[in-house]
Amino acid sequence: MTPLSRHLRMSVFETDITDLSHDGRGVAHVNGKAVFVAGALAGERVRARFSGKHRHYDEAVVEEVLHASPDRVIPRCAHFGVCGGCALQHLKPEAQIAAKQRVLLENLERIGKVVPMSILPPLTDSPWGYRRKARLSVKFVEKKGRVLVGFRESNGRYVADIARCEVLMPVVGERIAAIAALIETLDAKRDIPQIEVAIGDDIAALVFRHLHPLSERDQATLIEFAKTHALAIFSQSGGIDSVAPLSLVDAQLTFRLPKYDVELEFKPLDFVQVNAGMNRAMIDHALGLLDPQPADRVLDLFCGLGNFTLPLARRAAQVTGVEGEAGLVRRAGENAQRNGIANAQFIAADLAADQRDAPWAKSDYDLLLLDPPRSGAEAVLEYLPRKSTRRVVYVSCHPGSLARDAGTLVNRHGFMLRAAGAMDMFPHTAHVESIAVFDRK
């Protein structure tokens, strides 16, 4: 961003907001140039102040809403607008998911050149207290003599000064101030840059990343805090392998999928879906769309801990889960054994590389489930699905990569996009999670 002139910094203007951007800001056009206005909603007229100037667009922040959208609501969180954890608390949840649905459909048509035969109703759950995974920043501010714990501010430069978080599960979200006060008492208060939050069905874990070894006094203080608040405390001095339980509280994290009689164990830094309620609904949704039959062979790519694989194994003859992270593959196999599931196998393979000669890739499958990272499944779709696969269900965390891959499935592999819809895995953020089902023509 180029430095702002004094004239630009002082420049206030009125404008109509015509759309919502991918990051939750209002979109306007001033003198023919796009302006992204933080705090504005589509359909509003606002008075705003320029905050940034670029070659192809400008940035601004709302000073006053002159004509409010009927979808505008009062944010629940007192820190909204400063904390960067949420972008859309001023938009009612029904309108948030409707906007995400539009983003999905626009991406499918613009990028993938495909249109679903039908649109799935948006999948939603409770919009508050839903996050079971988060990475909180920590900063000891010398001038204030205080520790800040929270998400980064909207500008990304500082840690937001918050006392509680409305989207984290309450077991942690209501203890932000207490965690900050705890760190202020530690010798290592300057050496803790972040805390990883991981919440299971029965216990919440906090992983304290520290740059230097913790003193015995600090360890005792953390252990006492864990006992007082019934939390599991871990320390992390380096990479993932350095994570170790510090507290005496039972540190085993699990989550249950009662409908499938499945319980999955996971480690604090393992990937699990952020929203527990939505995850259960998403699994039901995905399996309903995939519709596995008792004789079916299913391939689950980017399978992680077996979040979809193990429920699928309760319905199908054989399920093969493939994942790039060896630790997740090992724990997925352990989860299968723990749940008495013998018809699921797990394979470690880099799915960003060409795996077409691997035995699992040469096998025939009736159904394919994809749950890739933001980059999508482009490499996999060079050689899969095989002709034997009659249906594909694609779970996506990025509408752009889904749209690109949907174009490949339809135009290269001969599938039709039967249906697609958004899922609100991250309420109050601009993050778009979605699902699509493809049938062989």
Number of C-alpha atoms within 10 A of each C-alpha: 9 8 10 14 11 8 9 14 15 12 13 16 14 17 17 20 22 16 18 21 18 14 13 26 24 27 24 27 15 13 6 8 12 14 25 26 27 23 23 34 28 20 18 21 20 25 20 22 21 21 18 19 18 12 8 8 14 19 21 26 21 18 16 15 16 13 12 16 16 12 15 18 14 11 15 13 16 14 19 22 18 20 23 19 21 24 22 25 22 21 22 16 20 11 14 20 25 15 20 25 24 13 18 23 21 18 20 24 16 13 18 22 16 21 21 19 11 11 15 18 13 17 18 19 18 14 18 16 17 22 26 25 24 18 16 21 18 26 22 21 13 9 6 8 9 16 22 26 27 28 24 20 19 18 11 12 8 18 24 25 19 19 18 20 26 19 23 22 19 17 17 26 19 16 15 21 19 16 19 21 15 16 24 17 12 18 13 17 20 18 17 21 16 19 23 19 21 26 25 21 11 13 18 24 30 24 22 24 21 19 14 13 13 17 12 10 11 18 17 14 16 23 20 15 18 21 14 9 13 17 24 27 25 23 22 23 17 12 8 11 8 12 18 16 19 19 23 14 16 14 22 16 19 15 17 16 16 10 9 15 11 19 17 21 18 20 18 25 15 17 13 19 15 18 23 23 16 21 19 18 14 21 19 16 14 19 16 10 18 22 16 20 14 12 11 17 22 27 29 23 24 23 27 28 28 28 22 25 27 30 22 29 25 19 17 19 16 20 27 23 27 25 23 18 17 16 14 21 23 15 20 28 21 17 21 23 12 13 14 10 17 14 16 24 20 25 19 18 19 15 17 13 10 14 18 14 9 10 8 16 17 13 11 15 22 19 25 23 24 21 19 22 13 13 14 24 24 17 16 20 17 15 15 17 21 17 12 12 18 17 24 25 24 25 24 25 22 19 26 22 22 29 26 21 22 31 22 19 23 19 14 11 19 14 20 22 23 18 19 25 21 29 27 27 28 22 25 23 17 21 20 23 22 25 26 24 23 24 19 17 11
